[in-house]
């Protein structure tokens, strides 16, 4: 996936557990875990906003664009 979720790093930096963040953001632990592992296909802006507020960070601190090597090669070939 081209978007990497750096939630684990941010939680470590803030010395916060996933369970604590789930309680603060009012999201299920299961859904937050899906986001943390990079398996989420989408995130609502309201959820992203709540996570950023709880972690005192910016969306760019949590999300990073990492181009797929296959996609990059295909765009060069076109």
PyMOL Python script that loads the backbone (N, CA, C, O; Angstrom):
from pymol import cmd

cmd.read_pdbstr("""\
ATOM      1  N   UNK A   1       0.845  -1.182   0.000  1.00  0.00           N
ATOM      2  CA  UNK A   1       0.000   0.000   0.000  1.00  0.00           C
ATOM      3  C   UNK A   1       0.888   1.242   0.000  1.00  0.00           C
ATOM      4  O   UNK A   1       1.944   1.244   0.631  1.00  0.00           O
ATOM      5  N   UNK A   2       0.485   2.266  -0.679  1.00  0.00           N
ATOM      6  CA  UNK A   2       1.286   3.466  -0.850  1.00  0.00           C
ATOM      7  C   UNK A   2       1.244   4.399   0.359  1.00  0.00           C
ATOM      8  O   UNK A   2       2.106   5.268   0.486  1.00  0.00           O
ATOM      9  N   UNK A   3       0.268   4.240   1.245  1.00  0.00           N
ATOM     10  CA  UNK A   3       0.188   5.075   2.437  1.00  0.00           C
ATOM     11  C   UNK A   3       0.590   4.247   3.644  1.00  0.00           C
ATOM     12  O   UNK A   3      -0.050   3.245   3.963  1.00  0.00           O
ATOM     13  N   UNK A   4       1.647   4.667   4.307  1.00  0.00           N
ATOM     14  CA  UNK A   4       2.101   3.978   5.517  1.00  0.00           C
ATOM     15  C   UNK A   4       1.528   4.700   6.732  1.00  0.00           C
ATOM     16  O   UNK A   4       1.537   5.929   6.797  1.00  0.00           O
ATOM     17  N   UNK A   5       1.035   3.930   7.683  1.00  0.00           N
ATOM     18  CA  UNK A   5       0.480   4.485   8.919  1.00  0.00           C
ATOM     19  C   UNK A   5       1.545   4.344  10.007  1.00  0.00           C
ATOM     20  O   UNK A   5       2.001   3.244  10.317  1.00  0.00           O
ATOM     21  N   UNK A   6       1.923   5.478  10.570  1.00  0.00           N
ATOM     22  CA  UNK A   6       2.994   5.504  11.572  1.00  0.00           C
ATOM     23  C   UNK A   6       2.429   5.654  12.983  1.00  0.00           C
ATOM     24  O   UNK A   6       3.045   6.284  13.843  1.00  0.00           O
ATOM     25  N   UNK A   7       1.259   5.073  13.212  1.00  0.00           N
ATOM     26  CA  UNK A   7       0.589   5.187  14.502  1.00  0.00           C
ATOM     27  C   UNK A   7       1.398   4.527  15.613  1.00  0.00           C
ATOM     28  O   UNK A   7       1.459   5.045  16.728  1.00  0.00           O
ATOM     29  N   UNK A   8       2.011   3.401  15.320  1.00  0.00           N
ATOM     30  CA  UNK A   8       2.802   2.691  16.323  1.00  0.00           C
ATOM     31  C   UNK A   8       3.945   3.566  16.841  1.00  0.00           C
ATOM     32  O   UNK A   8       4.194   3.623  18.045  1.00  0.00           O
ATOM     33  N   UNK A   9       4.630   4.241  15.934  1.00  0.00           N
ATOM     34  CA  UNK A   9       5.725   5.138  16.330  1.00  0.00           C
ATOM     35  C   UNK A   9       5.217   6.281  17.203  1.00  0.00           C
ATOM     36  O   UNK A   9       5.839   6.638  18.204  1.00  0.00           O
ATOM     37  N   UNK A  10       4.083   6.846  16.811  1.00  0.00           N
ATOM     38  CA  UNK A  10       3.525   7.975  17.550  1.00  0.00           C
ATOM     39  C   UNK A  10       3.085   7.537  18.955  1.00  0.00           C
ATOM     40  O   UNK A  10       3.291   8.264  19.927  1.00  0.00           O
ATOM     41  N   UNK A  11       2.486   6.362  19.055  1.00  0.00           N
ATOM     42  CA  UNK A  11       2.087   5.845  20.364  1.00  0.00           C
ATOM     43  C   UNK A  11       3.313   5.624  21.246  1.00  0.00           C
ATOM     44  O   UNK A  11       3.299   5.948  22.433  1.00  0.00           O
ATOM     45  N   UNK A  12       4.356   5.080  20.665  1.00  0.00           N
ATOM     46  CA  UNK A  12       5.595   4.851  21.418  1.00  0.00           C
ATOM     47  C   UNK A  12       6.174   6.175  21.908  1.00  0.00           C
ATOM     48  O   UNK A  12       6.571   6.295  23.067  1.00  0.00           O
ATOM     49  N   UNK A  13       6.220   7.163  21.024  1.00  0.00           N
ATOM     50  CA  UNK A  13       6.756   8.479  21.398  1.00  0.00           C
ATOM     51  C   UNK A  13       5.949   9.130  22.516  1.00  0.00           C
ATOM     52  O   UNK A  13       6.500   9.828  23.368  1.00  0.00           O
ATOM     53  N   UNK A  14       4.641   8.893  22.504  1.00  0.00           N
ATOM     54  CA  UNK A  14       3.744   9.501  23.506  1.00  0.00           C
ATOM     55  C   UNK A  14       3.584   8.623  24.745  1.00  0.00           C
ATOM     56  O   UNK A  14       2.901   8.997  25.698  1.00  0.00           O
ATOM     57  N   UNK A  15       4.223   7.450  24.721  1.00  0.00           N
ATOM     58  CA  UNK A  15       4.105   6.489  25.821  1.00  0.00           C
ATOM     59  C   UNK A  15       2.634   6.197  26.131  1.00  0.00           C
ATOM     60  O   UNK A  15       2.198   6.249  27.280  1.00  0.00           O
ATOM     61  N   UNK A  16       1.897   5.891  25.081  1.00  0.00           N
ATOM     62  CA  UNK A  16       0.472   5.623  25.196  1.00  0.00           C
ATOM     63  C   UNK A  16       0.181   4.262  24.589  1.00  0.00           C
ATOM     64  O   UNK A  16       0.792   3.878  23.592  1.00  0.00           O
ATOM     65  N   UNK A  17      -0.744   3.540  25.184  1.00  0.00           N
ATOM     66  CA  UNK A  17      -1.122   2.241  24.640  1.00  0.00           C
ATOM     67  C   UNK A  17      -2.242   2.414  23.618  1.00  0.00           C
ATOM     68  O   UNK A  17      -2.930   3.434  23.590  1.00  0.00           O
ATOM     69  N   UNK A  18      -2.402   1.414  22.797  1.00  0.00           N
ATOM     70  CA  UNK A  18      -3.482   1.421  21.814  1.00  0.00           C
ATOM     71  C   UNK A  18      -4.837   1.453  22.521  1.00  0.00           C
ATOM     72  O   UNK A  18      -5.768   2.112  22.058  1.00  0.00           O
ATOM     73  N   UNK A  19      -4.941   0.751  23.626  1.00  0.00           N
ATOM     74  CA  UNK A  19      -6.185   0.730  24.403  1.00  0.00           C
ATOM     75  C   UNK A  19      -6.517   2.113  24.935  1.00  0.00           C
ATOM     76  O   UNK A  19      -7.670   2.543  24.887  1.00  0.00           O
ATOM     77  N   UNK A  20      -5.508   2.809  25.440  1.00  0.00           N
ATOM     78  CA  UNK A  20      -5.734   4.160  25.960  1.00  0.00           C
ATOM     79  C   UNK A  20      -6.180   5.101  24.841  1.00  0.00           C
ATOM     80  O   UNK A  20      -7.093   5.905  25.028  1.00  0.00           O
ATOM     81  N   UNK A  21      -5.538   5.000  23.688  1.00  0.00           N
ATOM     82  CA  UNK A  21      -5.932   5.840  22.556  1.00  0.00           C
ATOM     83  C   UNK A  21      -7.351   5.518  22.116  1.00  0.00           C
ATOM     84  O   UNK A  21      -8.125   6.426  21.815  1.00  0.00           O
ATOM     85  N   UNK A  22      -7.700   4.245  22.076  1.00  0.00           N
ATOM     86  CA  UNK A  22      -9.049   3.839  21.682  1.00  0.00           C
ATOM     87  C   UNK A  22     -10.094   4.459  22.607  1.00  0.00           C
ATOM     88  O   UNK A  22     -11.142   4.914  22.149  1.00  0.00           O
ATOM     89  N   UNK A  23      -9.809   4.476  23.895  1.00  0.00           N
ATOM     90  CA  UNK A  23     -10.737   5.088  24.855  1.00  0.00           C
ATOM     91  C   UNK A  23     -10.843   6.596  24.655  1.00  0.00           C
ATOM     92  O   UNK A  23     -11.937   7.158  24.706  1.00  0.00           O
ATOM     93  N   UNK A  24      -9.709   7.248  24.428  1.00  0.00           N
ATOM     94  CA  UNK A  24      -9.711   8.708  24.242  1.00  0.00           C
ATOM     95  C   UNK A  24     -10.430   9.122  22.963  1.00  0.00           C
ATOM     96  O   UNK A  24     -11.105  10.151  22.930  1.00  0.00           O
ATOM     97  N   UNK A  25     -10.285   8.326  21.920  1.00  0.00           N
ATOM     98  CA  UNK A  25     -10.839   8.668  20.613  1.00  0.00           C
ATOM     99  C   UNK A  25     -12.257   8.123  20.453  1.00  0.00           C
ATOM    100  O   UNK A  25     -12.984   8.525  19.545  1.00  0.00           O
ATOM    101  N   UNK A  26     -12.642   7.215  21.332  1.00  0.00           N
ATOM    102  CA  UNK A  26     -13.946   6.551  21.266  1.00  0.00           C
ATOM    103  C   UNK A  26     -14.104   5.769  19.965  1.00  0.00           C
ATOM    104  O   UNK A  26     -15.069   5.947  19.221  1.00  0.00           O
ATOM    105  N   UNK A  27     -13.132   4.902  19.716  1.00  0.00           N
ATOM    106  CA  UNK A  27     -13.143   4.011  18.570  1.00  0.00           C
ATOM    107  C   UNK A  27     -12.826   2.615  19.115  1.00  0.00           C
ATOM    108  O   UNK A  27     -12.114   2.484  20.110  1.00  0.00           O
ATOM    109  N   UNK A  28     -13.344   1.592  18.476  1.00  0.00           N
ATOM    110  CA  UNK A  28     -13.090   0.247  18.987  1.00  0.00           C
ATOM    111  C   UNK A  28     -11.608  -0.091  18.842  1.00  0.00           C
ATOM    112  O   UNK A  28     -10.930   0.367  17.922  1.00  0.00           O
ATOM    113  N   UNK A  29     -11.140  -0.892  19.761  1.00  0.00           N
ATOM    114  CA  UNK A  29      -9.759  -1.342  19.727  1.00  0.00           C
ATOM    115  C   UNK A  29      -9.474  -2.110  18.441  1.00  0.00           C
ATOM    116  O   UNK A  29      -8.390  -2.003  17.868  1.00  0.00           O
ATOM    117  N   UNK A  30     -10.457  -2.882  17.998  1.00  0.00           N
ATOM    118  CA  UNK A  30     -10.290  -3.660  16.758  1.00  0.00           C
ATOM    119  C   UNK A  30     -10.080  -2.742  15.561  1.00  0.00           C
ATOM    120  O   UNK A  30      -9.185  -2.989  14.752  1.00  0.00           O
ATOM    121  N   UNK A  31     -10.878  -1.696  15.429  1.00  0.00           N
ATOM    122  CA  UNK A  31     -10.731  -0.772  14.296  1.00  0.00           C
ATOM    123  C   UNK A  31      -9.426   0.005  14.375  1.00  0.00           C
ATOM    124  O   UNK A  31      -8.790   0.251  13.350  1.00  0.00           O
ATOM    125  N   UNK A  32      -9.027   0.389  15.559  1.00  0.00           N
ATOM    126  CA  UNK A  32      -7.762   1.096  15.720  1.00  0.00           C
ATOM    127  C   UNK A  32      -6.591   0.173  15.391  1.00  0.00           C
ATOM    128  O   UNK A  32      -5.595   0.610  14.815  1.00  0.00           O
ATOM    129  N   UNK A  33      -6.709  -1.081  15.749  1.00  0.00           N
ATOM    130  CA  UNK A  33      -5.674  -2.056  15.430  1.00  0.00           C
ATOM    131  C   UNK A  33      -5.543  -2.251  13.920  1.00  0.00           C
ATOM    132  O   UNK A  33      -4.434  -2.377  13.402  1.00  0.00           O
ATOM    133  N   UNK A  34      -6.661  -2.274  13.223  1.00  0.00           N
ATOM    134  CA  UNK A  34      -6.650  -2.387  11.759  1.00  0.00           C
ATOM    135  C   UNK A  34      -5.920  -1.197  11.148  1.00  0.00           C
ATOM    136  O   UNK A  34      -5.142  -1.351  10.206  1.00  0.00           O
ATOM    137  N   UNK A  35      -6.172  -0.028  11.682  1.00  0.00           N
ATOM    138  CA  UNK A  35      -5.486   1.178  11.202  1.00  0.00           C
ATOM    139  C   UNK A  35      -3.989   1.094  11.505  1.00  0.00           C
ATOM    140  O   UNK A  35      -3.158   1.391  10.646  1.00  0.00           O
ATOM    141  N   UNK A  36      -3.656   0.692  12.719  1.00  0.00           N
ATOM    142  CA  UNK A  36      -2.253   0.628  13.142  1.00  0.00           C
ATOM    143  C   UNK A  36      -1.437  -0.348  12.287  1.00  0.00           C
ATOM    144  O   UNK A  36      -0.275  -0.083  11.979  1.00  0.00           O
ATOM    145  N   UNK A  37      -2.035  -1.455  11.913  1.00  0.00           N
ATOM    146  CA  UNK A  37      -1.308  -2.462  11.143  1.00  0.00           C
ATOM    147  C   UNK A  37      -1.280  -2.160   9.649  1.00  0.00           C
ATOM    148  O   UNK A  37      -0.686  -2.910   8.874  1.00  0.00           O
ATOM    149  N   UNK A  38      -1.923  -1.061   9.242  1.00  0.00           N
ATOM    150  CA  UNK A  38      -1.909  -0.676   7.837  1.00  0.00           C
ATOM    151  C   UNK A  38      -2.903  -1.443   6.984  1.00  0.00           C
ATOM    152  O   UNK A  38      -2.806  -1.419   5.757  1.00  0.00           O
ATOM    153  N   UNK A  39      -3.854  -2.119   7.605  1.00  0.00           N
ATOM    154  CA  UNK A  39      -4.836  -2.899   6.857  1.00  0.00           C
ATOM    155  C   UNK A  39      -6.099  -2.109   6.528  1.00  0.00           C
ATOM    156  O   UNK A  39      -6.956  -2.590   5.787  1.00  0.00           O
ATOM    157  N   UNK A  40      -6.217  -0.914   7.069  1.00  0.00           N
ATOM    158  CA  UNK A  40      -7.386  -0.074   6.793  1.00  0.00           C
ATOM    159  C   UNK A  40      -7.329   0.429   5.358  1.00  0.00           C
ATOM    160  O   UNK A  40      -6.258   0.780   4.862  1.00  0.00           O
ATOM    161  N   UNK A  41      -8.467   0.464   4.697  1.00  0.00           N
ATOM    162  CA  UNK A  41      -8.544   0.949   3.320  1.00  0.00           C
ATOM    163  C   UNK A  41      -8.933   2.426   3.282  1.00  0.00           C
ATOM    164  O   UNK A  41      -8.777   3.085   2.254  1.00  0.00           O
ATOM    165  N   UNK A  42      -9.439   2.944   4.400  1.00  0.00           N
ATOM    166  CA  UNK A  42      -9.872   4.341   4.452  1.00  0.00           C
ATOM    167  C   UNK A  42      -9.936   4.779   5.918  1.00  0.00           C
ATOM    168  O   UNK A  42      -9.975   3.951   6.829  1.00  0.00           O
ATOM    169  N   UNK A  43      -9.946   6.082   6.121  1.00  0.00           N
ATOM    170  CA  UNK A  43     -10.138   6.642   7.457  1.00  0.00           C
ATOM    171  C   UNK A  43     -10.964   7.907   7.309  1.00  0.00           C
ATOM    172  O   UNK A  43     -10.721   8.715   6.413  1.00  0.00           O
ATOM    173  N   UNK A  44     -11.927   8.072   8.178  1.00  0.00           N
ATOM    174  CA  UNK A  44     -12.740   9.293   8.154  1.00  0.00           C
ATOM    175  C   UNK A  44     -11.917  10.454   8.694  1.00  0.00           C
ATOM    176  O   UNK A  44     -11.093  10.287   9.594  1.00  0.00           O
ATOM    177  N   UNK A  45     -12.153  11.624   8.132  1.00  0.00           N
ATOM    178  CA  UNK A  45     -11.448  12.807   8.628  1.00  0.00           C
ATOM    179  C   UNK A  45     -11.761  13.047  10.101  1.00  0.00           C
ATOM    180  O   UNK A  45     -10.886  13.487  10.846  1.00  0.00           O
ATOM    181  N   UNK A  46     -12.975  12.771  10.534  1.00  0.00           N
ATOM    182  CA  UNK A  46     -13.330  12.980  11.938  1.00  0.00           C
ATOM    183  C   UNK A  46     -12.520  12.052  12.848  1.00  0.00           C
ATOM    184  O   UNK A  46     -12.129  12.447  13.946  1.00  0.00           O
ATOM    185  N   UNK A  47     -12.267  10.823  12.396  1.00  0.00           N
ATOM    186  CA  UNK A  47     -11.442   9.889  13.168  1.00  0.00           C
ATOM    187  C   UNK A  47      -9.994  10.359  13.190  1.00  0.00           C
ATOM    188  O   UNK A  47      -9.349  10.350  14.239  1.00  0.00           O
ATOM    189  N   UNK A  48      -9.487  10.769  12.034  1.00  0.00           N
ATOM    190  CA  UNK A  48      -8.121  11.281  11.953  1.00  0.00           C
ATOM    191  C   UNK A  48      -7.959  12.513  12.843  1.00  0.00           C
ATOM    192  O   UNK A  48      -6.950  12.665  13.531  1.00  0.00           O
ATOM    193  N   UNK A  49      -8.953  13.380  12.822  1.00  0.00           N
ATOM    194  CA  UNK A  49      -8.924  14.580  13.659  1.00  0.00           C
ATOM    195  C   UNK A  49      -8.884  14.211  15.142  1.00  0.00           C
ATOM    196  O   UNK A  49      -8.125  14.806  15.908  1.00  0.00           O
ATOM    197  N   UNK A  50      -9.690  13.240  15.549  1.00  0.00           N
ATOM    198  CA  UNK A  50      -9.734  12.825  16.948  1.00  0.00           C
ATOM    199  C   UNK A  50      -8.407  12.190  17.375  1.00  0.00           C
ATOM    200  O   UNK A  50      -7.938  12.429  18.488  1.00  0.00           O
ATOM    201  N   UNK A  51      -7.806  11.390  16.507  1.00  0.00           N
ATOM    202  CA  UNK A  51      -6.514  10.769  16.811  1.00  0.00           C
ATOM    203  C   UNK A  51      -5.440  11.845  16.948  1.00  0.00           C
ATOM    204  O   UNK A  51      -4.630  11.812  17.874  1.00  0.00           O
ATOM    205  N   UNK A  52      -5.443  12.797  16.018  1.00  0.00           N
ATOM    206  CA  UNK A  52      -4.453  13.889  16.080  1.00  0.00           C
ATOM    207  C   UNK A  52      -4.627  14.724  17.345  1.00  0.00           C
ATOM    208  O   UNK A  52      -3.642  15.145  17.951  1.00  0.00           O
ATOM    209  N   UNK A  53      -5.868  14.964  17.743  1.00  0.00           N
ATOM    210  CA  UNK A  53      -6.118  15.728  18.972  1.00  0.00           C
ATOM    211  C   UNK A  53      -5.617  14.959  20.196  1.00  0.00           C
ATOM    212  O   UNK A  53      -5.013  15.545  21.094  1.00  0.00           O
ATOM    213  N   UNK A  54      -5.865  13.657  20.231  1.00  0.00           N
ATOM    214  CA  UNK A  54      -5.452  12.839  21.373  1.00  0.00           C
ATOM    215  C   UNK A  54      -3.933  12.708  21.451  1.00  0.00           C
ATOM    216  O   UNK A  54      -3.374  12.612  22.544  1.00  0.00           O
ATOM    217  N   UNK A  55      -3.270  12.703  20.307  1.00  0.00           N
ATOM    218  CA  UNK A  55      -1.819  12.531  20.274  1.00  0.00           C
ATOM    219  C   UNK A  55      -1.059  13.850  20.119  1.00  0.00           C
ATOM    220  O   UNK A  55       0.172  13.861  20.091  1.00  0.00           O
ATOM    221  N   UNK A  56      -1.790  14.956  20.019  1.00  0.00           N
ATOM    222  CA  UNK A  56      -1.189  16.279  19.813  1.00  0.00           C
ATOM    223  C   UNK A  56      -0.220  16.247  18.635  1.00  0.00           C
ATOM    224  O   UNK A  56       0.961  16.564  18.775  1.00  0.00           O
ATOM    225  N   UNK A  57      -0.745  15.856  17.467  1.00  0.00           N
ATOM    226  CA  UNK A  57       0.100  15.754  16.280  1.00  0.00           C
ATOM    227  C   UNK A  57      -0.673  16.217  15.051  1.00  0.00           C
ATOM    228  O   UNK A  57      -1.851  16.562  15.138  1.00  0.00           O
ATOM    229  N   UNK A  58      -0.009  16.220  13.929  1.00  0.00           N
ATOM    230  CA  UNK A  58      -0.594  16.575  12.643  1.00  0.00           C
ATOM    231  C   UNK A  58      -0.855  15.291  11.844  1.00  0.00           C
ATOM    232  O   UNK A  58      -0.199  14.278  12.085  1.00  0.00           O
ATOM    233  N   UNK A  59      -1.802  15.319  10.897  1.00  0.00           N
ATOM    234  CA  UNK A  59      -2.051  14.132  10.075  1.00  0.00           C
ATOM    235  C   UNK A  59      -0.785  13.609   9.396  1.00  0.00           C
ATOM    236  O   UNK A  59      -0.612  12.399   9.257  1.00  0.00           O
ATOM    237  N   UNK A  60       0.087  14.501   8.979  1.00  0.00           N
ATOM    238  CA  UNK A  60       1.329  14.095   8.331  1.00  0.00           C
ATOM    239  C   UNK A  60       2.285  13.361   9.256  1.00  0.00           C
ATOM    240  O   UNK A  60       3.198  12.672   8.799  1.00  0.00           O
ATOM    241  N   UNK A  61       2.074  13.510  10.562  1.00  0.00           N
ATOM    242  CA  UNK A  61       2.882  12.759  11.521  1.00  0.00           C
ATOM    243  C   UNK A  61       2.461  11.292  11.564  1.00  0.00           C
ATOM    244  O   UNK A  61       3.244  10.426  11.953  1.00  0.00           O
ATOM    245  N   UNK A  62       1.229  11.023  11.165  1.00  0.00           N
ATOM    246  CA  UNK A  62       0.667   9.671  11.222  1.00  0.00           C
ATOM    247  C   UNK A  62       0.696   8.942   9.888  1.00  0.00           C
ATOM    248  O   UNK A  62       0.773   7.714   9.849  1.00  0.00           O
ATOM    249  N   UNK A  63       0.634   9.692   8.803  1.00  0.00           N
ATOM    250  CA  UNK A  63       0.521   9.099   7.473  1.00  0.00           C
ATOM    251  C   UNK A  63       1.706   9.509   6.615  1.00  0.00           C
ATOM    252  O   UNK A  63       2.150  10.656   6.651  1.00  0.00           O
ATOM    253  N   UNK A  64       2.206   8.563   5.849  1.00  0.00           N
ATOM    254  CA  UNK A  64       3.346   8.843   4.976  1.00  0.00           C
ATOM    255  C   UNK A  64       3.120   8.162   3.628  1.00  0.00           C
ATOM    256  O   UNK A  64       2.728   6.996   3.574  1.00  0.00           O
ATOM    257  N   UNK A  65       3.364   8.885   2.553  1.00  0.00           N
ATOM    258  CA  UNK A  65       3.240   8.326   1.212  1.00  0.00           C
ATOM    259  C   UNK A  65       4.514   7.585   0.857  1.00  0.00           C
ATOM    260  O   UNK A  65       5.603   8.159   0.864  1.00  0.00           O
ATOM    261  N   UNK A  66       4.370   6.308   0.549  1.00  0.00           N
ATOM    262  CA  UNK A  66       5.492   5.478   0.122  1.00  0.00           C
ATOM    263  C   UNK A  66       5.075   4.800  -1.177  1.00  0.00           C
ATOM    264  O   UNK A  66       4.344   3.810  -1.142  1.00  0.00           O
ATOM    265  N   UNK A  67       5.522   5.310  -2.318  1.00  0.00           N
ATOM    266  CA  UNK A  67       5.089   4.745  -3.595  1.00  0.00           C
ATOM    267  C   UNK A  67       5.432   3.267  -3.709  1.00  0.00           C
ATOM    268  O   UNK A  67       6.516   2.832  -3.318  1.00  0.00           O
ATOM    269  N   UNK A  68       4.493   2.506  -4.250  1.00  0.00           N
ATOM    270  CA  UNK A  68       4.752   1.102  -4.544  1.00  0.00           C
ATOM    271  C   UNK A  68       5.778   1.046  -5.667  1.00  0.00           C
ATOM    272  O   UNK A  68       5.718   1.853  -6.595  1.00  0.00           O
ATOM    273  N   UNK A  69       6.700   0.123  -5.602  1.00  0.00           N
ATOM    274  CA  UNK A  69       7.707   0.018  -6.659  1.00  0.00           C
ATOM    275  C   UNK A  69       7.064  -0.377  -7.976  1.00  0.00           C
ATOM    276  O   UNK A  69       7.496   0.092  -9.029  1.00  0.00           O
ATOM    277  N   UNK A  70       6.039  -1.232  -7.949  1.00  0.00           N
ATOM    278  CA  UNK A  70       5.346  -1.623  -9.181  1.00  0.00           C
ATOM    279  C   UNK A  70       4.646  -0.432  -9.822  1.00  0.00           C
ATOM    280  O   UNK A  70       4.707  -0.255 -11.039  1.00  0.00           O
ATOM    281  N   UNK A  71       3.976   0.391  -9.003  1.00  0.00           N
ATOM    282  CA  UNK A  71       3.263   1.549  -9.523  1.00  0.00           C
ATOM    283  C   UNK A  71       4.237   2.568 -10.100  1.00  0.00           C
ATOM    284  O   UNK A  71       3.965   3.177 -11.134  1.00  0.00           O
ATOM    285  N   UNK A  72       5.372   2.751  -9.429  1.00  0.00           N
ATOM    286  CA  UNK A  72       6.366   3.706  -9.919  1.00  0.00           C
ATOM    287  C   UNK A  72       6.947   3.250 -11.252  1.00  0.00           C
ATOM    288  O   UNK A  72       7.173   4.063 -12.148  1.00  0.00           O
ATOM    289  N   UNK A  73       7.187   1.945 -11.381  1.00  0.00           N
ATOM    290  CA  UNK A  73       7.725   1.413 -12.630  1.00  0.00           C
ATOM    291  C   UNK A  73       6.709   1.510 -13.757  1.00  0.00           C
ATOM    292  O   UNK A  73       7.078   1.787 -14.898  1.00  0.00           O
ATOM    293  N   UNK A  74       5.424   1.284 -13.451  1.00  0.00           N
ATOM    294  CA  UNK A  74       4.379   1.381 -14.468  1.00  0.00           C
ATOM    295  C   UNK A  74       4.221   2.807 -14.959  1.00  0.00           C
ATOM    296  O   UNK A  74       4.006   3.029 -16.151  1.00  0.00           O
ATOM    297  N   UNK A  75       4.324   3.776 -14.062  1.00  0.00           N
ATOM    298  CA  UNK A  75       4.164   5.159 -14.493  1.00  0.00           C
ATOM    299  C   UNK A  75       5.332   5.620 -15.356  1.00  0.00           C
ATOM    300  O   UNK A  75       5.158   6.452 -16.247  1.00  0.00           O
ATOM    301  N   UNK A  76       6.516   5.086 -15.096  1.00  0.00           N
ATOM    302  CA  UNK A  76       7.671   5.424 -15.925  1.00  0.00           C
ATOM    303  C   UNK A  76       7.567   4.792 -17.302  1.00  0.00           C
ATOM    304  O   UNK A  76       8.030   5.368 -18.286  1.00  0.00           O
ATOM    305  N   UNK A  77       6.958   3.607 -17.380  1.00  0.00           N
ATOM    306  CA  UNK A  77       6.839   2.887 -18.651  1.00  0.00           C
ATOM    307  C   UNK A  77       5.782   3.511 -19.559  1.00  0.00           C
ATOM    308  O   UNK A  77       5.833   3.346 -20.778  1.00  0.00           O
ATOM    309  N   UNK A  78       4.832   4.222 -18.972  1.00  0.00           N
ATOM    310  CA  UNK A  78       3.723   4.794 -19.750  1.00  0.00           C
ATOM    311  C   UNK A  78       4.121   5.983 -20.566  1.00  0.00           C
ATOM    312  O   UNK A  78       3.288   6.559 -21.266  1.00  0.00           O
TER     313      UNK A  78
END
""", "prot")
cmd.dss("prot")
cmd.show_as("cartoon", "prot")
cmd.util.cbc("prot")
cmd.orient("prot")
